[in-house]
Amino acid sequence: MVFCRQFAVLNKAGITLLHSLQLLSAQTGQPLLRKKLQAVAAKLEKGYLLADSLAEHSDIFPGILLNMVKAGEEGGVLDVVLDRLAQHFERQYDLEQKVKAATFYPKFLVGVVFLVVIFILMVVLPNFMRVFESLGLEIPLLTKFFFGLGRIFVTRWYLIALFLLIFYLIAMKYLQTEQGAYRYDRLRLLSSIHRKIILANFCRTLGTLLKSGMALLPALGLLKGVMENRLVSASLREVERSIVQGRSLAENLAAAGFFPPMVVEIVHVGEQTGNLDNLLLKTAEFYETDVSYTVARLHTVLEPVLILTLAVIVTFIVLAVILPVFEIYQVL
């Protein structure tokens, strides 16, 4: 995102591509990117095109950047393409940051309360239990349960840690398999937020590629490789094959089953009017705004629900400590 924006600004200012890359490589704080930019600049000095020079480092530069730069060079509109790439990555980054920001507080709250509960079970409750047992009191069942739970954490913590580690490794290994990855992506599609993010990325990426002069079939070929969900990528492969057979994009998106009627209708209108790129970008803005509102509403609802749930858990633990105290007062 930062690279594209800076590159676009330097290019618009009339600075040559070679000098721009040399400036960017000198000021970047990332050693790997600096090394790659220096290699690209060296290729340009030898007379290579920018797209060909960047393509040798596809491990760093994403496919959408490589293809759009190539289209921009061929069409003589590289400055416009760089600006669109910067906007594309800025929108994508902004959407990701909004989702992360909205989910940070609930994660932080759950983490803090979990640590507090573990501390009470492992440190506070055992001290109370020693006092209760020394007085010969009848320990309530709730207190015995939490004390037993705390004792497991104290005496078997290494087994719990080993179990969690093994479970994590097995889960990661399974997700790396084709079957596991597909099942995980299918599960993610149950989330309306995830579906809207995919739709926003689909519309923005395809709209950006088409607006940069790329034909529909090459754009779909690139798009299916950058989508973050394997089921959607598989659907786009079917769409691509059907378009080759003569069907329209709107018909294929409707048959895919993933795309909502609104997107299908907008694509249909765009194909009829020849304004598909602009309509897709407008649709992307709609879904990006919708995701922002949805995440904000979810955060508003999730916060009190989490606090109430955690309050109930803590209340039970406090009761486990207080109930024996009442026994002490009765004895005294």
LOTOR-332689 format. One record per residue (C-alpha): residue number from 0; residue in three letters; x, y, z. Coordinates in steps of 0.25 Angstrom, whole numbers, plus 5000, padded with zeros to 4 digits. Example, Ala and Ser with C-alpha at 12.3 -4.5 7.8 and 13.67 -1.06 7.14 Angstrom:
2
REC    i   aa  east  north    up
REC    0  ALA  5049   4982  5031
REC    1  SER  5055   4996  5029
//
This chain:
332
REC    i   aa  east  north    up
REC    0  MET  5000   5000  5000
REC    1  VAL  5011   5010  5004
REC    2  PHE  5020   5006  4993
REC    3  CYS  5009   5008  4982
REC    4  ARG  5005   5021  4988
REC    5  GLN  5019   5027  4989
REC    6  PHE  5022   5021  4975
REC    7  ALA  5010   5028  4969
REC    8  VAL  5013   5041  4975
REC    9  LEU  5027   5041  4970
REC   10  ASN  5023   5037  4956
REC   11  LYS  5013   5048  4956
REC   12  ALA  5023   5058  4960
REC   13  GLY  5031   5054  4947
REC   14  ILE  5042   5046  4953
REC   15  THR  5047   5035  4945
REC   16  LEU  5044   5020  4948
REC   17  LEU  5058   5017  4951
REC   18  HIS  5060   5029  4960
REC   19  SER  5047   5026  4967
REC   20  LEU  5051   5012  4970
REC   21  GLN  5065   5017  4975
REC   22  LEU  5058   5027  4985
REC   23  LEU  5048   5017  4990
REC   24  SER  5059   5006  4992
REC   25  ALA  5067   5016  5000
REC   26  GLN  5056   5021  5009
REC   27  THR  5049   5008  5012
REC   28  GLY  5050   5002  5026
REC   29  GLN  5048   4988  5021
REC   30  PRO  5061   4981  5017
REC   31  LEU  5055   4970  5009
REC   32  LEU  5047   4980  5001
REC   33  ARG  5059   4989  4999
REC   34  LYS  5067   4978  4993
REC   35  LYS  5056   4974  4984
REC   36  LEU  5054   4989  4979
REC   37  GLN  5069   4990  4977
REC   38  ALA  5069   4977  4968
REC   39  VAL  5057   4983  4960
REC   40  ALA  5064   4996  4958
REC   41  ALA  5077   4989  4953
REC   42  LYS  5068   4982  4943
REC   43  LEU  5062   4995  4938
REC   44  GLU  5076   5000  4936
REC   45  LYS  5079   4989  4927
REC   46  GLY  5066   4993  4918
REC   47  TYR  5056   4983  4924
REC   48  LEU  5041   4988  4925
REC   49  LEU  5036   4990  4939
REC   50  ALA  5026   4979  4939
REC   51  ASP  5036   4969  4934
REC   52  SER  5046   4974  4945
REC   53  LEU  5035   4973  4956
REC   54  ALA  5030   4959  4951
REC   55  GLU  5044   4953  4955
REC   56  HIS  5040   4956  4970
REC   57  SER  5026   4951  4970
REC   58  ASP  5028   4946  4984
REC   59  ILE  5027   4960  4989
REC   60  PHE  5019   4967  4978
REC   61  PRO  5004   4962  4977
REC   62  GLY  4998   4957  4964
REC   63  ILE  4989   4969  4963
REC   64  LEU  5001   4979  4964
REC   65  LEU  5009   4971  4953
REC   66  ASN  4997   4970  4943
REC   67  MET  4992   4984  4945
REC   68  VAL  5006   4990  4943
REC   69  LYS  5008   4982  4931
REC   70  ALA  4995   4987  4925
REC   71  GLY  4999   5001  4929
REC   72  GLU  5012   5001  4922
REC   73  GLU  5005   4995  4910
REC   74  GLY  4994   5006  4910
REC   75  GLY  5004   5017  4914
REC   76  VAL  4996   5020  4926
REC   77  LEU  5005   5015  4937
REC   78  ASP  5003   5027  4946
REC   79  VAL  4988   5025  4946
REC   80  VAL  4990   5010  4949
REC   81  LEU  4999   5013  4960
REC   82  ASP  4989   5022  4966
REC   83  ARG  4978   5012  4965
REC   84  LEU  4987   5001  4971
REC   85  ALA  4990   5011  4983
REC   86  GLN  4975   5013  4985
REC   87  HIS  4972   4998  4984
REC   88  PHE  4982   4994  4994
REC   89  GLU  4978   5006  5003
REC   90  ARG  4963   5002  5003
REC   91  GLN  4967   4987  5006
REC   92  TYR  4976   4991  5017
REC   93  ASP  4965   5001  5023
REC   94  LEU  4955   4990  5023
REC   95  GLU  4964   4980  5030
REC   96  GLN  4968   4990  5040
REC   97  LYS  4953   4993  5044
REC   98  VAL  4950   4978  5046
REC   99  LYS  4963   4976  5054
REC  100  ALA  4960   4989  5063
REC  101  ALA  4946   4984  5065
REC  102  THR  4950   4970  5070
REC  103  PHE  4962   4975  5078
REC  104  TYR  4954   4979  5091
REC  105  PRO  4946   4966  5092
REC  106  LYS  4959   4958  5090
REC  107  PHE  4966   4966  5101
REC  108  LEU  4954   4966  5111
REC  109  VAL  4953   4950  5109
REC  110  GLY  4968   4949  5111
REC  111  VAL  4969   4958  5124
REC  112  VAL  4957   4951  5130
REC  113  PHE  4963   4937  5127
REC  114  LEU  4976   4941  5134
REC  115  VAL  4969   4946  5146
REC  116  VAL  4961   4933  5147
REC  117  ILE  4973   4925  5146
REC  118  PHE  4980   4933  5157
REC  119  ILE  4968   4931  5166
REC  120  LEU  4967   4916  5164
REC  121  MET  4982   4914  5165
REC  122  VAL  4986   4924  5176
REC  123  VAL  4974   4930  5184
REC  124  LEU  4965   4918  5185
REC  125  PRO  4975   4908  5190
REC  126  ASN  4979   4918  5201
REC  127  PHE  4964   4918  5206
REC  128  MET  4963   4903  5205
REC  129  ARG  4974   4901  5215
REC  130  VAL  4967   4911  5225
REC  131  PHE  4954   4904  5223
REC  132  GLU  4960   4890  5224
REC  133  SER  4968   4894  5237
REC  134  LEU  4954   4898  5243
REC  135  GLY  4948   4885  5239
REC  136  LEU  4937   4891  5232
REC  137  GLU  4928   4884  5222
REC  138  ILE  4932   4889  5208
REC  139  PRO  4921   4893  5199
REC  140  LEU  4920   4885  5186
REC  141  LEU  4923   4898  5177
REC  142  THR  4935   4901  5185
REC  143  LYS  4940   4887  5183
REC  144  PHE  4938   4887  5168
REC  145  PHE  4946   4900  5166
REC  146  PHE  4957   4895  5176
REC  147  GLY  4958   4882  5168
REC  148  LEU  4959   4890  5155
REC  149  GLY  4970   4899  5161
REC  150  ARG  4977   4887  5166
REC  151  ILE  4977   4881  5152
REC  152  PHE  4983   4894  5147
REC  153  VAL  4994   4894  5158
REC  154  THR  4998   4880  5157
REC  155  ARG  4995   4876  5143
REC  156  TRP  4998   4889  5136
REC  157  TYR  5009   4883  5127
REC  158  LEU  4999   4872  5122
REC  159  ILE  4989   4883  5119
REC  160  ALA  5000   4891  5111
REC  161  LEU  5004   4878  5104
REC  162  PHE  4990   4875  5100
REC  163  LEU  4987   4889  5095
REC  164  LEU  5000   4889  5087
REC  165  ILE  4997   4875  5081
REC  166  PHE  4983   4880  5077
REC  167  TYR  4988   4893  5071
REC  168  LEU  4999   4885  5063
REC  169  ILE  4988   4875  5058
REC  170  ALA  4978   4886  5054
REC  171  MET  4989   4894  5047
REC  172  LYS  4993   4881  5039
REC  173  TYR  4979   4878  5036
REC  174  LEU  4976   4892  5031
REC  175  GLN  4988   4890  5021
REC  176  THR  4982   4879  5014
REC  177  GLU  4972   4881  5003
REC  178  GLN  4960   4875  5010
REC  179  GLY  4963   4883  5023
REC  180  ALA  4965   4896  5016
REC  181  TYR  4952   4894  5008
REC  182  ARG  4944   4891  5021
REC  183  TYR  4950   4903  5028
REC  184  ASP  4947   4912  5016
REC  185  ARG  4932   4907  5016
REC  186  LEU  4931   4909  5031
REC  187  ARG  4936   4924  5029
REC  188  LEU  4925   4926  5018
REC  189  LEU  4915   4924  5029
REC  190  SER  4919   4938  5034
REC  191  SER  4912   4949  5028
REC  192  ILE  4923   4959  5030
REC  193  HIS  4933   4949  5023
REC  194  ARG  4924   4948  5011
REC  195  LYS  4923   4963  5010
REC  196  ILE  4938   4965  5011
REC  197  ILE  4939   4955  5000
REC  198  LEU  4929   4962  4991
REC  199  ALA  4936   4975  4994
REC  200  ASN  4949   4970  4990
REC  201  PHE  4943   4963  4978
REC  202  CYS  4936   4975  4973
REC  203  ARG  4948   4985  4976
REC  204  THR  4959   4976  4970
REC  205  LEU  4951   4972  4957
REC  206  GLY  4947   4987  4955
REC  207  THR  4961   4992  4957
REC  208  LEU  4966   4982  4947
REC  209  LEU  4956   4985  4937
REC  210  LYS  4957   5000  4939
REC  211  SER  4972   4998  4936
REC  212  GLY  4969   4992  4922
REC  213  MET  4970   4978  4925
REC  214  ALA  4960   4968  4918
REC  215  LEU  4950   4961  4926
REC  216  LEU  4956   4947  4924
REC  217  PRO  4970   4950  4928
REC  218  ALA  4964   4958  4940
REC  219  LEU  4956   4946  4945
REC  220  GLY  4968   4937  4943
REC  221  LEU  4976   4947  4952
REC  222  LEU  4964   4949  4962
REC  223  LYS  4962   4934  4965
REC  224  GLY  4976   4933  4969
REC  225  VAL  4976   4945  4979
REC  226  MET  4962   4942  4986
REC  227  GLU  4964   4938  5000
REC  228  ASN  4953   4926  5000
REC  229  ARG  4956   4913  4992
REC  230  LEU  4941   4911  4990
REC  231  VAL  4939   4925  4983
REC  232  SER  4952   4922  4975
REC  233  ALA  4946   4909  4970
REC  234  SER  4933   4917  4966
REC  235  LEU  4941   4927  4958
REC  236  ARG  4948   4916  4951
REC  237  GLU  4934   4911  4947
REC  238  VAL  4930   4925  4943
REC  239  GLU  4943   4926  4935
REC  240  ARG  4940   4913  4927
REC  241  SER  4926   4917  4924
REC  242  ILE  4929   4931  4919
REC  243  VAL  4939   4924  4909
REC  244  GLN  4926   4916  4904
REC  245  GLY  4919   4929  4901
REC  246  ARG  4911   4932  4914
REC  247  SER  4910   4946  4920
REC  248  LEU  4917   4949  4934
REC  249  ALA  4904   4952  4941
REC  250  GLU  4898   4938  4937
REC  251  ASN  4910   4931  4942
REC  252  LEU  4910   4939  4955
REC  253  ALA  4896   4935  4957
REC  254  ALA  4898   4921  4954
REC  255  ALA  4910   4921  4964
REC  256  GLY  4901   4922  4976
REC  257  PHE  4910   4931  4984
REC  258  PHE  4907   4944  4979
REC  259  PRO  4895   4951  4983
REC  260  PRO  4884   4956  4974
REC  261  MET  4888   4971  4975
REC  262  VAL  4903   4968  4970
REC  263  VAL  4897   4960  4959
REC  264  GLU  4888   4971  4955
REC  265  ILE  4898   4981  4955
REC  266  VAL  4908   4973  4947
REC  267  HIS  4897   4971  4937
REC  268  VAL  4894   4986  4936
REC  269  GLY  4909   4988  4935
REC  270  GLU  4910   4978  4923
REC  271  GLN  4899   4984  4916
REC  272  THR  4903   4999  4918
REC  273  GLY  4918   4996  4916
REC  274  ASN  4921   5002  4930
REC  275  LEU  4924   4990  4938
REC  276  ASP  4937   4995  4944
REC  277  ASN  4931   5007  4950
REC  278  LEU  4918   5000  4955
REC  279  LEU  4927   4989  4962
REC  280  LEU  4935   5000  4969
REC  281  LYS  4923   5006  4974
REC  282  THR  4918   4993  4979
REC  283  ALA  4931   4990  4986
REC  284  GLU  4929   5004  4993
REC  285  PHE  4915   4999  4997
REC  286  TYR  4920   4986  5003
REC  287  GLU  4932   4993  5010
REC  288  THR  4923   5003  5017
REC  289  ASP  4913   4991  5020
REC  290  VAL  4924   4983  5027
REC  291  SER  4928   4996  5035
REC  292  TYR  4914   4998  5040
REC  293  THR  4912   4983  5043
REC  294  VAL  4925   4982  5050
REC  295  ALA  4921   4994  5058
REC  296  ARG  4908   4988  5062
REC  297  LEU  4914   4975  5065
REC  298  HIS  4924   4982  5075
REC  299  THR  4913   4989  5081
REC  300  VAL  4905   4977  5084
REC  301  LEU  4916   4967  5087
REC  302  GLU  4922   4976  5098
REC  303  PRO  4911   4975  5108
REC  304  VAL  4908   4961  5105
REC  305  LEU  4923   4957  5108
REC  306  ILE  4923   4965  5120
REC  307  LEU  4910   4959  5125
REC  308  THR  4916   4945  5122
REC  309  LEU  4929   4947  5129
REC  310  ALA  4922   4954  5141
REC  311  VAL  4914   4941  5142
REC  312  ILE  4926   4932  5142
REC  313  VAL  4933   4941  5152
REC  314  THR  4921   4941  5161
REC  315  PHE  4921   4926  5162
REC  316  ILE  4936   4927  5166
REC  317  VAL  4933   4937  5177
REC  318  LEU  4922   4929  5182
REC  319  ALA  4931   4917  5183
REC  320  VAL  4940   4926  5192
REC  321  ILE  4928   4933  5200
REC  322  LEU  4920   4921  5203
REC  323  PRO  4930   4914  5213
REC  324  VAL  4932   4928  5219
REC  325  PHE  4917   4927  5223
REC  326  GLU  4920   4914  5230
REC  327  ILE  4931   4920  5238
REC  328  TYR  4922   4931  5243
REC  329  GLN  4912   4920  5247
REC  330  VAL  4922   4913  5255
REC  331  LEU  4927   4925  5262
//
